[in-house]
Amino acid sequence: MDAIDLARWQFGITTVYHFLFVPITIGLASLVAGLHTAWYRTGKLKYRQLTQFWGKLFLINFAMGVVTGIVQEFQFGMNWSAYSKFVGDIFGAPLAIEGLLAFFLESTFLGLWIFGWDRLPKKVHLASIWLVAIGTMLSAYFILAANSWMQWPVGYTYNQAAGRAELHDFGAVLTNKVALVTFPHTLAASFLTGGAFMLGIALWHLLRGGKERQDLFRPAVKLGAVTVLVAAVAVLVTGDIQGRIMTETQPMKMAAAEALYETSQPAGFSLLTIGSLDGQREMWSLTVPHGLSFLATGSWNGKVQGINDLQQAYEQRFGPGSYKPNIPVTYWTFRLMILFGALAALVALLSLWYLRRQGRSPSKWLVRAAIVLPLLPLAANSFGWIFTEMGRQPWIVFGLMQTRDGVSPTVGAGSVLTSMITFTVLYAVLAVIEVALLLRFAKAAPVAPAGAESESGPELAEPDAAFLY
């Protein structure tokens, strides 16, 4: 592979790895704030225990997200200097605000929350964790605004002498129609991920623990399951809107999602296809009639442009070349994204059904499903981002710069390969540390504060589980 292929692989590996922690952090921050609010309003000790228990896991993910996110900036400078020069004036504003406003909001009030137990007034302490949750959402918005500009550039002028895009309307960048639909969709997916993370661990405790632990974790099971189901509906609704915006701004991506080569009206959506890898020859397909038409246009009989017609139109607009993304990747990542998200919602629904059966604990097979439950939304998120970024190819900035033109001209394949191996090995080590920490603190039940009498009985874990509190 040459330098551009290696640079793309490195960026893909590090970005997908980083995004494993981001949605958990966003979703879990609000859930922890909700539990803290329940403790503040009711004064029940179990809610304080649950708040501190999930707070430990939130802090681990927050720290890992910060560490892995730093590498993204390094890559822009090393492997994508031409791209960095082109978009620097546009990206500077939203990313600077994300760092100076949102991240500092998160980190400052997170520190107050960590060390403010029994030191700060209760209202101030509660407000701190809510400001952390708001900060995580603001961070997501500004970063998504920058990414959305790559999908649909607005609010810029092209400086031909400098060879770059220059910002002239920051409001247009922040209100980009792609950003306005991508943000709620990402937020909903993050709550789905955070809810599944909470539900999976809480279900495990319901099976493993005695009555005291079951009573303690039952509220977390309900909260996690309801969050997953509500978030799943929100993902469905926002994804439907996003599909129409994507068809309007990047019709080739929508056509590639179905491997639709010829323009169709109406167009069906295939759940599963057997045929050639690129989708040009179909032997058998399980298809929802009119499905793609509705997803792309909002009408059951809407017209969806095919890959071949779009290729001709792009050649006339942008010049000779292939404007088709990797069809097998876009086709299957789109479906795997939907599949894993739906499975998470199914487990959550079954969890609520079991809990309503006269308070019985879930069956063993459901708890086994709960062990893999936190991984399902993570897989859905990863496939969704792979689809989003691969479906835009060959553009790194749609309509303005192709990916091959964004790579650093003076960085050779050997240098990129060396850094890719280094980061991959480093991330593997961090993964071991992350999993070990999560397992350690997820297995240990919450500890009642010293001198406090728990509603559910004596203290339920060893003192060393009171990490950071």
N, C-alpha and C positions, 0 to 999 in steps of 0.2 A: 504494500500500500504506500501511496505517496503521502506528502505532508498534509494535504487537505483531508484525506480519508482518516488519517490518524488524529488530526485535530478534531474532526467531527466525532469520532469514537470517544476521544477523551472528554469532550464537552458533554456528550450524551451520558457517559458513565457518571461523571461527577455531578451533573445536574439532576439526573434521576435519583442518585443516592441522596443528594441534599434534600430533594423534595419528599423523601420518606418521612423526614422529621417535621417539615413545615406544617402539613395539615393536622398532624396530631397536636402540635403546639397551639395552632389557632383554635381548633375545636375544644381541646382540653382546657384551655385558659378560661373560656366562658363557662364550662361545666364546673370547674373548680370555683369560680366566682359564684355560680348558682348555689353550690353546696355551702359556701361561706355565708351567703345571704340567708340560707335556711337556718344555719346555726345562729346568726345574729337575730333573726326574727323569733325563733322558737326557744333558744337557749339550751337545746338538747345536745348532750355531750356527743352523741353518735355522729352528728353532723360536723362537729369540729374534728373528730377522728377521721371521718371520710375526707374532709377538706384537706387535712394534712397528709393523708395517705396518697390521694391523687396529686396533691401539690408536689410531692417528692418525684413522682413519675413525670410530671409536667416539667420540672426543673431539669431533669436529665435530658429530656428531648429538646428543651430550649437551648441548653448548652451545646448539644451536638449540632443543632441547626445553625448556630452562630459559627462554630468552627468550620463546618463543611461549606457554609456560604462564602467564606473569605476566599476560597479557591476560585470561585467564579470570576472575581475581579482579576486575579492573577492570570487566568486564561485569556481574558479579553486583551490584556496587554501583551502577552507572550505569543499566542497563536492567532489572534484575530486583530492585528494592529490596523489593517486597512479598514476593517469594519468599525473598529473603535474610533478611528478618525472620522469616518463618514457619519456616525450616529452620535458622536460625543456631545455635540451642542444640544441635541434633542434629549439624550438620556441624562445629561448632567443635572437638569432641574428636578425631575421626579425622584431620581436616585439620591440626590443630595437631601431633599426633603424627607425621604424615607429614613436616611441615616440620622439627620440632625433633629427631626421631629419625632417620627414614629418609633425608631429604635431606642432613642434616648428616653422617650416616654415609657417604653416597655422596661428597659433596664433599670431606670431610676426607681420606678414604683414597685418593680419586682424586688429590688433590694429592700425597700421599706416594708414590703409584705413579708419577706423572709425573716427579717430581724425585728419585726414589729409586734410579734405575738406577745401579749400581756405587757407591752411597753407603750404602744400607740393607743389613743382612744379608739374604741371599737368602730365608730363610724369612719374614721380616717383609715383604719386598717382595712375595712371592707372596701372603701373607695379605691384603695391602692390596687387591689387585685382586679377590680373592674376596669381601672385605667390601663392595667397590663393587657387585659383582654381587648380593649379598644385599640391599644397600640399595635397588637398583632394584626388586627384587621386593617388598620391604616397602612402598615407596612405592606400587606398584601396588595392593597389598592394601588399604591404608587409603583410597586414593581410590576404589577399587571398592566398599568398604564404604559410603562415603557415597553413591555412585551407586545402589547396590543398595537403600538405604533409600528412594530415590525410586521404585523399582520395587515394593518391598514393605515398607511402613513397619512397624517393630517397635521395641519398647523405648522407647516415648514415652507421654506423656500430653498431652492438648490443653488448653491454658490459654485458656479462652474470653475472659477479661478482657483478656489480653495479645494474643490473636489469633495464637497461635503454638504449635507443637509443642515440648514440652520433654523433654529426655532424662531417663529414670529408670532405664534398664538399658543401660549401655554394652556389657556382654557380649553382650546380645541383638543389638545393632547389628553387632558384630564377627562374630557367629556366625549372622547372617541367612542363611537357606538359599539365597537368591539370590546373596549374596556368595560363599558356600562353593562354588558351582558356577561362578560367573562368573570367579573368580580363576584356577582351573586352566585354564579355557577360554582366557582372555586370555593366560595364561602360555604355553600351547601355541602359540597364534597368534603370540606374540612370538618364540618359538624358530623357528617356521616362517619368519617374516620375516627374522630374523637369519641363519638358515642359507641362505636364498635370496640374501640380500645377499652373503654370503661366497662361495657357489657361483658366482653370476653373474660376479663380478669375477675369481675364480680361473680359471674357464673361459676368460675373455677372455685372461688372461695365458698360458694353455697354448697358445693358437693364435698369439698375437702373439710370444711369446718363443722363444728358442733352447732347447737342451737344458738349460742351467743353470737358466733360469727355469721350464721345465716340471718339472724335478726339485724345485724349490723349492715350487711351487704345487700339486703333486699331492696332498700331505697336506691342503691347504686344500679342494681339490675334494672329497675323500672325506669330510672332516669336515662340510662344508656340505651335501653330498647326504644323508649319513646323518641329520644333524640335521633336515633338511626331511622326510624320510620318517617318522622316529620322531615328529616333531611333528605331522605330518599325521594319523597314527593317533591321537595324543592329542587333537587337535582333534575328530576324528570321535567318539571315545568321550565326551569331556566335552560336546560339542555334543548328543549323544543324551540325556545326563542333563539338560542344561540345557533341552532341549525339553520334558521331562516337568515340570520345575519351573515353566517358563513357562506350561504348560497349567494347572497347579494355581493359580498366582498371578495370571496375566493371560490367561485363556482367549481374550479378544477378540484379543490379539496373535497367538496361534497360528491362530485362524480367519482373520485378515486375511492371514497368511503364505500361505495357500492360496486366498484369496478364496472361502472356504467359507461360503455364505450360509445354507444349510439344514443342520440337525444330521444327521449321517450316522454309520452304524455298519454296516460299516466305512467308512472314508474313504480315498480314494486320494490320492497326491501327484503333482501334475502337474509334469513336467519342463519342458514348454513348452505354452502355450495361445494359440490364436488366437481372438479374440472381442472383446467390448467392453472398453474400457480398465479399467473397474471390476470386470470379471470376472462380471458378472451374466448376460451372454449369451455362451455358448460355442459356437463353430463347430467347432473341432477341438482336441484335446488329446492330448498324449503323456503317459500317466499310469502311475505305478507302483501297481498295485492294493494296497490295504491300507497303503500307505506312510505316509500321514499318521497313521493310527491307531497304527502302531508308534512313530512319532516322538513323538506326543503322549502316549501312554498306556503304551507298552512292550508292548502286546498287538496282534497283527495284526488283531484284530476289535474293538478298543476304540472306544468312542463318543466322537465329537468334536463339541462344541457349535458351531452355526453362528452367523454374525453376527446374523441376524435374531432368533433366540431370546435371544442375549446382550444385544442392544439392548433388548428388552422387559424383561429381568431388571434391567438397569442403570437403566432408567427407573423401575422400581418401587423400587429401592434408593436411587438418588441424585436422582431427580426428572426432569422433562422435559428433553430435549436430545438431541443426537447424540453417541454414544459410540463412533462408528466412526472408526478412523484413516484415513489416506489409503491406500486399498486398492492402487492401482497401485504406489505407492512401496514398501509393505511386501511385496507379491508379488514384485516384480522384484529388490529389494535382497537378499531372502533367497536367491534363486537365483543372483544374480551373486556373492554371497559364497561360495557353495559352488563355483561354476564356477571362479573365479580361484584359490581354494585348491587345487582338484583339478589345475589346469593346472600349478601350481608343483610339486606332488608328481610329476606325470608327467615334467617336465623333469629333476627330481632322479633319478628311476628310470632314465631314459635315460642320464644322465651316468654313473652307476655301471656300467651295462651296457657303455658304450663304454670305460671305464677298465679293465674286466676283459678286454678283447680284446687280450691280449698287450701291454698297456701303451701302446697307440696313443693319440694325442691325439684328442679329439672332432672330428667332422666340422664343416665350416664352418656348416652349417645349424643344428647344435645350439648352436654358440657364438653364432650370431645370436639364437637363442632365449634364450641365457643373458644377452644384453644387456637384454632386457625382463624377465627372470626376477625381479630385485628388485622390479619394479613390481607383479607379480601378487599377492603377499601384501598389499602396501600397499592395493591396490584391494579385496581381500577384507576387510581390516580396516575400511576406510572404509564399505563397504556394510553390514558387520555392525553397526557402531555406528549408522549411519543407520536400519537396521531396528529396532534396540533402542530408540532414542529416539523415532522416528516412530511405531512400533507402540504406544507407551504413550499417545499422544495420544487424547483431549484433555487428559490429566492431566499436570501437571508433577510432582506427587507423587500416585501412584496412589491414588485413592479419597478424597484429602484436599483437594487444591488443583488446580484446572484451570489450564492454561497462561495463559489470558486474565486470570486473577486474580493472576498472579505478576509481571506487568510493572510497571515504575515508573509511578505515576500522574501524575507531574509532568514526565516527560521526553517531549518531543514527537517527532514523526516526523522533523523536520528535524535535530534533534540526533543521533538514532540514525543517520540516513542519513549525516551528516557523519563520525561516528566509524567507520561501516562502510566508507565509501570510504577513509578514512585508513588503517585497519588493513589493508584489502585491498591497497592500493598498497604499504604497508610490507612486507606478507608477500610480495608479488611480488618486491620488491627482495631480501628475505632468501632467497627461493627461488633467485634468480640467484646470489647469493653461495654458498649451500649447494651447489648443483649444480657451480659452478665449483671450489670447494674439493674436493669429492668426486672430481670428474674428475681434477683435478690430482694428488692423492695416490693415487688408485686406479690411475692409469696408470703411476706411477713404481714400479718394483720396489723391494723392501727393500734397505737399505744395510747391509753388514756393519760392525760397530763398528770403529773405528780400531785398527789393529794386529792385528786378528783375521783368521785364515785361514778363508775360507768353504769348507765341504765341496763346494759346488756351483760353485767357481771364484772369479773375482775379483768385486769389488763390482759390483752390477747396476744402480745408479742414480746420478744426480748427487747431490752432497752436500746440496743444498738440500732434498732429499726427507726428510732427517732432522728433520722438523718436530717440535718440542717434545722432542726427545731429544738 
